[in-house]
């Protein structure tokens, strides 16, 4: 349960609409209507494609036809509502099936609304706006709390909230690891009782008399202490203590581990972080690295950039030349990526299949976009023949770029989704190009991008 003092506001992001319809005319009409209203649109003409895009892109609303060539709309709706990542997305059925039982069946599967074909522009726009407003008003507080809780839970630093009596009222998971005690035990403990003397005496004196300038000078700010773990062993930590802004009389205590780093990982552990085919970092390594760089960027208030790229027409490449050639192609692309990630704070990784990522710390949006274009050009100049490519004779990639200066109120998943959306936008524009996303009050695509 989140402490009330942590329930702070977080900024919203741009709305995106997924349109699912196998009729090209209907699909095009709905897409035109949504674009005219300023929404970013994604389209699918089959149930399988709709499920894939909904899971990866996390749209804000789905316009879903009932009758599709593979899975019908009712089954798609059921599956999306069963998945935790997509259960919250409102779904509006758009269908020529206007019988009462059809409408009831739609609502029974979890749909938010129902629009009959042929659609009327004013009605579609009004119903979409209504659902987006309803979602925003009913879920914003929960989303903000969940987002902030995820950030606090993922922090490398221990975070304690301490009351005016010096007792812990909240402890995040890092504190549980540092002190080898569950939060239920930590909450209610005196901060001074978790620390070895003589620092423990200083904190006990401070909370007994916060007006004492001498004890305040010793305890306010950051100092090195020894904290006592459940088994009695001591752990060297930096402890930062400061009053929490606002009306509630609370203090924020941050614990940062400063014990010596463990010895180098074993060869087996290192291998677990490397993709066996391409010999660059794998998804597990990337996820861990992203978490650490995200926290570092929050502390330093420096920009963090992410490049997501996907090999164009790779299935056709495999089908025509075989998987051995496909493996060699991925290895060549990985080598090209690695040559552009030279700093210790850069990481190139194979995210899965033919999708790759490059994380760049302390890198602005403009610099990341230029690097994305350099990578795209490098791969095109490898001149790897692709007989199944459309509009090109060689292997190319579609590149998405996102950049953010993260704060405690930003969502690390939304950061990745923004880069992924940009990559999809590059695909939609014709592939073999770069599309960047810039952060303002919300994520906005840079129209025109860096198209090749």
C-alpha positions as CSV (number, residue, x, y, z in Angstrom):
1,X,0.0,0.0,0.0
2,X,1.5,3.3,-1.0
3,X,2.0,5.9,1.7
4,X,-0.3,8.9,1.0
5,X,2.7,11.3,0.9
6,X,3.9,9.5,-2.2
7,X,0.6,10.0,-4.2
8,X,1.8,12.8,-6.4
9,X,0.6,13.9,-9.8
10,X,2.3,12.7,-13.1
11,X,2.0,14.1,-16.6
12,X,-0.3,12.5,-19.2
13,X,0.8,11.4,-22.6
14,X,-0.6,11.7,-26.1
15,X,-3.6,9.6,-27.0
16,X,-3.2,6.8,-29.5
17,X,-6.0,4.9,-31.2
18,X,-5.8,1.3,-32.6
19,X,-8.3,0.7,-35.4
20,X,-9.1,-2.9,-36.3
21,X,-11.1,-3.6,-39.5
22,X,-10.6,-6.0,-42.4
23,X,-12.5,-3.7,-44.8
24,X,-10.0,-1.3,-46.4
25,X,-12.6,1.4,-47.0
26,X,-13.9,1.3,-43.5
27,X,-10.4,1.1,-42.1
28,X,-9.3,4.1,-44.2
29,X,-12.3,6.2,-43.2
30,X,-11.9,5.6,-39.5
31,X,-8.1,6.4,-39.7
32,X,-8.8,9.6,-41.6
33,X,-11.4,10.7,-38.9
34,X,-9.0,9.9,-36.0
35,X,-6.1,11.7,-37.7
36,X,-8.2,14.8,-38.3
37,X,-8.9,14.9,-34.6
38,X,-5.1,14.9,-33.9
39,X,-4.8,11.3,-32.6
40,X,-1.9,9.0,-33.5
41,X,-3.3,6.0,-35.2
42,X,-2.3,2.3,-35.5
43,X,-4.2,-0.1,-37.8
44,X,-4.7,-3.9,-38.0
45,X,-6.8,-5.9,-40.5
46,X,-6.7,-9.2,-38.5
47,X,-7.3,-10.3,-34.9
48,X,-3.8,-11.7,-34.5
49,X,-2.3,-8.4,-35.6
50,X,-4.6,-6.4,-33.4
51,X,-3.6,-8.4,-30.3
52,X,0.1,-8.0,-31.1
53,X,-0.1,-4.2,-31.6
54,X,-2.3,-3.7,-28.6
55,X,0.1,-5.5,-26.3
56,X,3.2,-3.7,-27.6
57,X,1.9,-0.2,-28.3
58,X,-0.6,0.1,-25.4
59,X,-3.1,2.4,-27.2
60,X,-5.4,4.6,-25.3
61,X,-8.5,3.3,-27.1
62,X,-9.4,0.6,-29.6
63,X,-12.0,0.8,-32.4
64,X,-12.8,-2.9,-33.1
65,X,-14.8,-4.5,-35.9
66,X,-16.8,-7.5,-34.8
67,X,-16.3,-9.6,-37.9
68,X,-12.7,-10.4,-38.8
69,X,-11.1,-13.1,-41.0
70,X,-9.4,-15.0,-38.1
71,X,-10.6,-14.1,-34.6
72,X,-13.8,-12.3,-34.2
73,X,-14.0,-9.0,-32.3
74,X,-15.7,-10.6,-29.3
75,X,-12.8,-13.1,-28.8
76,X,-10.3,-10.3,-29.3
77,X,-12.0,-8.3,-26.6
78,X,-12.1,-11.2,-24.2
79,X,-8.4,-11.9,-24.7
80,X,-7.4,-8.2,-24.2
81,X,-9.5,-8.0,-21.0
82,X,-7.8,-11.1,-19.6
83,X,-4.3,-9.6,-20.0
84,X,-3.2,-7.3,-17.2
85,X,-1.3,-5.0,-19.7
86,X,-4.4,-4.4,-21.9
87,X,-7.4,-4.9,-19.6
88,X,-7.6,-1.2,-18.9
89,X,-7.9,-0.1,-22.6
90,X,-11.4,0.9,-23.5
91,X,-12.8,-0.9,-26.6
92,X,-15.5,0.5,-28.8
93,X,-17.1,-2.0,-31.2
94,X,-17.8,-0.7,-34.7
95,X,-20.0,-3.1,-36.6
96,X,-22.9,-3.5,-39.0
97,X,-24.3,-6.1,-36.6
98,X,-26.8,-3.9,-34.9
99,X,-29.1,-6.5,-33.3
100,X,-29.8,-6.2,-29.6
101,X,-28.2,-9.5,-28.8
102,X,-25.0,-8.5,-30.7
103,X,-24.8,-5.2,-28.8
104,X,-25.4,-7.1,-25.5
105,X,-22.7,-9.6,-26.4
106,X,-20.2,-6.8,-27.0
107,X,-20.8,-5.2,-23.6
108,X,-20.7,-8.6,-21.9
109,X,-17.2,-9.2,-23.2
110,X,-16.0,-5.9,-21.7
111,X,-16.6,-3.3,-24.5
112,X,-17.1,0.3,-23.4
113,X,-19.4,1.4,-26.3
114,X,-20.9,0.3,-29.6
115,X,-21.1,2.2,-32.9
116,X,-23.2,0.9,-35.8
117,X,-22.0,1.0,-39.4
118,X,-22.2,3.1,-41.5
119,X,-20.4,5.4,-39.1
120,X,-21.1,9.1,-38.8
121,X,-18.0,11.2,-38.2
122,X,-19.6,13.4,-35.5
123,X,-20.8,10.4,-33.6
124,X,-17.5,8.5,-33.8
125,X,-15.6,11.6,-32.6
126,X,-18.0,12.3,-29.7
127,X,-17.9,8.7,-28.5
128,X,-14.1,8.5,-28.7
129,X,-13.7,11.8,-26.8
130,X,-16.2,10.6,-24.2
131,X,-14.3,7.3,-23.6
132,X,-10.9,9.0,-23.4
133,X,-12.3,11.6,-20.9
134,X,-13.9,8.8,-18.8
135,X,-10.7,6.8,-18.8
136,X,-8.7,9.8,-17.8
137,X,-11.0,10.9,-15.0
138,X,-11.6,7.4,-13.6
139,X,-8.1,6.0,-13.8
140,X,-5.7,8.9,-13.7
141,X,-5.2,8.8,-9.9
142,X,-4.7,5.0,-9.9
143,X,-2.3,5.2,-12.9
144,X,-0.3,8.0,-11.2
145,X,-0.1,6.1,-7.9
146,X,0.9,2.8,-9.7
147,X,3.5,4.7,-11.8
148,X,5.1,6.3,-8.8
149,X,4.9,3.1,-6.8
150,X,6.7,1.2,-9.7
151,X,9.5,3.9,-9.7
152,X,9.9,3.7,-5.9
153,X,9.9,-0.1,-5.9
154,X,12.5,-0.2,-8.7
155,X,14.9,2.3,-7.0
156,X,18.4,1.1,-6.3
157,X,18.5,3.3,-3.3
158,X,16.6,2.5,-0.1
159,X,13.8,5.0,0.6
160,X,12.3,5.5,4.1
161,X,9.7,7.9,5.3
162,X,10.3,8.8,8.9
163,X,7.8,10.6,11.2
164,X,8.6,13.4,13.6
165,X,9.3,10.9,16.4
166,X,12.0,9.3,14.2
167,X,10.0,6.1,13.5
168,X,9.8,4.5,10.0
169,X,6.4,4.8,8.5
170,X,7.3,3.5,5.0
171,X,10.1,1.4,3.5
172,X,10.6,0.5,-0.2
173,X,11.8,-2.9,-1.3
174,X,15.5,-1.8,-1.6
175,X,15.4,-1.1,2.2
176,X,14.1,-4.7,2.7
177,X,17.2,-5.9,0.8
178,X,19.7,-3.7,2.5
179,X,18.4,-4.5,6.0
180,X,17.3,-8.1,5.4
181,X,14.0,-7.4,7.0
182,X,10.5,-7.2,5.6
183,X,8.8,-3.8,5.5
184,X,6.3,-4.9,8.1
185,X,9.1,-5.2,10.6
186,X,10.9,-2.0,9.5
187,X,7.8,0.1,9.7
188,X,7.4,1.2,13.3
189,X,11.2,0.8,14.0
190,X,13.1,3.9,15.2
191,X,15.6,5.0,12.5
192,X,18.3,5.3,15.2
193,X,17.8,1.6,16.1
194,X,18.7,0.5,12.6
195,X,22.1,2.3,12.8
196,X,25.3,1.6,14.7
197,X,26.6,4.2,17.3
198,X,27.9,6.8,17.3
199,X,25.7,7.9,14.4
200,X,22.7,6.2,16.0
201,X,23.1,8.6,19.0
202,X,23.1,11.6,16.7
203,X,19.8,10.6,15.1
204,X,18.2,9.8,18.4
205,X,19.2,13.3,19.7
206,X,18.0,15.0,16.6
207,X,14.5,13.5,16.6
208,X,14.2,14.2,20.4
209,X,14.9,17.9,19.7
210,X,14.9,18.9,16.0
211,X,15.5,22.5,17.0
212,X,19.0,21.6,18.3
213,X,21.2,23.1,15.7
214,X,24.2,21.0,16.6
215,X,22.4,17.7,16.1
216,X,20.7,19.0,13.0
217,X,24.0,19.8,11.5
218,X,25.2,16.2,12.0
219,X,22.0,14.5,10.7
220,X,20.6,16.7,8.0
221,X,22.1,16.0,4.5
222,X,24.2,12.9,3.7
223,X,26.6,11.0,5.9
224,X,28.2,7.6,6.0
225,X,26.7,5.2,8.5
226,X,26.7,1.5,9.4
227,X,23.3,-0.1,9.2
228,X,22.5,-3.3,11.1
229,X,21.1,-6.2,9.2
230,X,18.8,-8.9,10.6
231,X,21.6,-11.3,11.2
232,X,23.7,-8.7,13.1
233,X,26.2,-8.0,10.3
234,X,26.9,-4.4,9.4
235,X,26.6,-2.7,6.0
236,X,28.2,0.6,5.0
237,X,25.7,3.0,3.6
238,X,25.3,6.6,2.7
239,X,22.3,8.0,4.6
240,X,20.7,11.2,3.4
241,X,18.0,12.8,5.6
242,X,15.9,15.8,4.7
243,X,12.4,17.2,5.6
244,X,9.7,16.3,3.1
245,X,8.1,19.3,1.4
246,X,4.4,19.8,2.1
247,X,2.2,20.0,5.1
248,X,2.9,16.6,6.6
249,X,5.7,16.4,9.2
250,X,7.8,13.7,7.5
251,X,11.4,13.2,6.7
252,X,12.8,11.4,3.6
253,X,15.8,9.1,4.3
254,X,17.7,7.7,1.4
255,X,20.1,4.8,1.7
256,X,22.8,4.2,-0.8
257,X,25.0,1.1,-0.6
258,X,28.7,1.9,-0.6
259,X,30.1,-1.5,0.3
260,X,32.8,-2.9,-1.9
261,X,31.5,-4.3,-5.2
262,X,31.3,-8.1,-5.5
263,X,34.1,-9.8,-7.4
264,X,33.7,-10.1,-11.2
265,X,30.9,-12.3,-12.3
266,X,31.7,-15.8,-13.4
267,X,31.9,-16.7,-17.0
268,X,28.5,-18.4,-16.8
269,X,26.9,-15.2,-15.3
270,X,28.4,-13.1,-18.0
271,X,27.1,-15.5,-20.7
272,X,23.6,-15.1,-19.3
273,X,23.8,-11.4,-20.3
274,X,24.9,-12.0,-23.9
275,X,22.7,-13.0,-26.9
276,X,24.3,-16.3,-28.1
277,X,23.7,-15.5,-31.8
278,X,24.9,-11.9,-32.1
279,X,27.3,-11.8,-29.1
280,X,25.9,-8.4,-28.0
281,X,23.8,-7.8,-24.9
282,X,20.5,-9.7,-24.7
283,X,17.2,-8.4,-23.5
284,X,17.8,-9.3,-19.9
285,X,21.0,-7.3,-19.8
286,X,19.3,-4.4,-21.5
287,X,16.4,-4.3,-19.0
288,X,18.8,-4.3,-16.1
289,X,21.0,-1.7,-17.7
290,X,18.0,0.5,-18.6
291,X,16.8,0.4,-15.0
292,X,20.2,1.5,-13.7
293,X,20.7,4.3,-16.3
294,X,17.1,5.5,-15.7
295,X,17.9,5.9,-11.9
296,X,21.2,7.6,-12.7
297,X,19.5,10.0,-15.2
298,X,16.9,10.9,-12.5
299,X,19.7,11.7,-10.0
300,X,21.8,13.7,-12.5
301,X,18.8,15.3,-14.5
302,X,20.6,14.4,-17.7
303,X,18.9,13.2,-21.0
304,X,18.5,9.5,-21.7
305,X,17.9,8.4,-25.3
306,X,16.7,5.1,-26.7
307,X,16.9,3.8,-30.3
308,X,14.7,0.9,-31.4
309,X,15.2,-0.6,-34.8
310,X,13.6,-3.5,-36.7
311,X,14.9,-5.2,-39.8
312,X,12.6,-4.6,-42.8
313,X,11.0,-7.6,-44.5
314,X,13.1,-10.0,-42.5
315,X,10.6,-12.8,-42.7
316,X,10.8,-12.7,-46.5
317,X,14.6,-12.7,-46.2
318,X,14.5,-15.9,-44.2
319,X,12.0,-17.5,-46.4
320,X,14.0,-16.9,-49.6
321,X,17.5,-17.4,-48.4
322,X,17.2,-19.6,-45.3
323,X,17.8,-19.3,-41.6
324,X,21.5,-19.6,-41.9
325,X,21.7,-16.5,-44.0
326,X,19.2,-14.8,-41.7
327,X,21.5,-15.5,-38.7
328,X,24.5,-14.1,-40.6
329,X,22.4,-11.0,-41.5
330,X,21.5,-10.4,-37.8
331,X,25.2,-10.9,-36.8
332,X,26.3,-8.2,-39.3
333,X,23.6,-5.8,-38.1
334,X,24.6,-6.4,-34.4
335,X,28.3,-5.7,-35.3
336,X,27.2,-2.5,-37.0
337,X,25.2,-1.4,-33.9
338,X,28.1,-2.2,-31.6
339,X,30.4,0.1,-33.6
340,X,28.1,3.0,-32.7
341,X,27.8,2.3,-29.0
342,X,31.4,3.0,-27.9
343,X,31.0,4.8,-24.5
344,X,30.7,2.8,-21.2
345,X,27.2,4.3,-20.8
346,X,26.1,3.1,-24.2
347,X,24.5,-0.3,-24.7
348,X,23.6,-2.1,-28.0
349,X,21.4,-5.1,-27.5
350,X,19.3,-7.6,-29.4
351,X,15.8,-7.2,-27.9
352,X,14.3,-10.2,-29.7
353,X,14.0,-11.7,-33.2
354,X,15.0,-9.0,-35.7
355,X,14.6,-6.1,-33.2
356,X,17.5,-4.3,-31.7
357,X,17.9,-1.4,-29.2
358,X,20.6,1.1,-28.4
359,X,20.5,2.9,-25.0
360,X,22.5,6.2,-24.8
361,X,23.0,8.0,-21.5
362,X,23.7,11.8,-21.4
363,X,22.5,12.1,-25.0
364,X,20.2,14.7,-26.3
365,X,17.3,14.0,-28.7
366,X,19.1,15.7,-31.6
367,X,22.2,13.7,-31.1
368,X,20.3,10.4,-30.8
369,X,18.4,11.1,-33.9
370,X,21.6,11.8,-35.8
371,X,23.1,8.5,-34.5
372,X,19.9,6.7,-35.5
373,X,20.4,8.0,-39.0
374,X,24.0,7.0,-39.0
375,X,23.1,3.5,-37.9
376,X,20.4,3.3,-40.7
377,X,22.9,4.4,-43.3
378,X,25.6,2.0,-42.0
379,X,23.3,-1.0,-42.3
380,X,22.1,0.0,-45.8
381,X,25.7,0.4,-46.9
382,X,26.4,-3.1,-45.8
383,X,24.6,-4.0,-49.1
384,X,23.2,-7.3,-47.8
385,X,21.0,-8.5,-50.7
386,X,17.4,-9.0,-49.9
387,X,15.4,-10.4,-52.8
388,X,12.1,-10.0,-51.0
389,X,12.4,-6.4,-50.0
390,X,9.9,-3.8,-51.3
391,X,11.4,-0.6,-52.6
392,X,15.0,-1.7,-52.1
393,X,17.4,-4.5,-53.1
394,X,19.3,-4.7,-49.8
395,X,18.5,-5.2,-46.2
396,X,17.3,-2.0,-44.5
397,X,16.0,-1.1,-41.0
398,X,13.2,1.1,-39.7
399,X,14.4,3.2,-36.7
400,X,12.5,4.9,-33.8
401,X,14.2,7.3,-31.4
402,X,12.9,8.7,-28.0
403,X,14.6,10.9,-25.5
404,X,13.7,12.0,-22.0
405,X,15.1,13.8,-19.0
406,X,13.4,11.5,-16.5
407,X,12.0,12.5,-13.1
408,X,10.4,10.4,-10.3
409,X,7.0,11.0,-12.0
410,X,7.9,9.5,-15.4
411,X,7.2,6.0,-16.5
412,X,10.1,3.9,-17.8
413,X,7.7,1.7,-19.7
414,X,6.2,4.7,-21.5
415,X,9.7,5.7,-22.5
416,X,10.3,2.4,-24.3
417,X,6.8,2.5,-25.8
418,X,7.5,5.9,-27.2
419,X,10.6,4.6,-29.1
420,X,8.6,1.6,-30.2
421,X,5.8,3.7,-31.5
422,X,8.3,5.8,-33.4
423,X,9.7,2.7,-35.0
424,X,6.2,1.6,-36.0
425,X,5.7,5.1,-37.5
426,X,8.8,4.6,-39.6
427,X,7.4,1.3,-40.8
428,X,4.1,3.0,-41.7
429,X,5.9,5.8,-43.7
430,X,7.5,3.3,-46.0
431,X,10.4,1.7,-43.9
432,X,14.2,2.4,-44.2
433,X,14.0,5.7,-42.3
434,X,14.2,7.3,-38.8
435,X,11.4,8.8,-36.9
436,X,12.1,10.6,-33.6
437,X,9.8,11.3,-30.6
438,X,10.3,14.5,-28.6
439,X,9.2,15.0,-25.0
440,X,7.0,18.0,-24.1
441,X,3.8,18.0,-22.1
442,X,3.2,14.8,-23.9
443,X,5.2,12.6,-26.4
444,X,4.8,14.0,-29.9
445,X,6.0,12.4,-33.2
446,X,8.4,14.7,-35.1
447,X,6.5,14.8,-38.3
448,X,8.8,14.5,-41.3
449,X,11.3,12.8,-39.1
450,X,14.7,12.0,-40.7
451,X,13.2,10.1,-43.7
452,X,15.7,8.7,-46.1
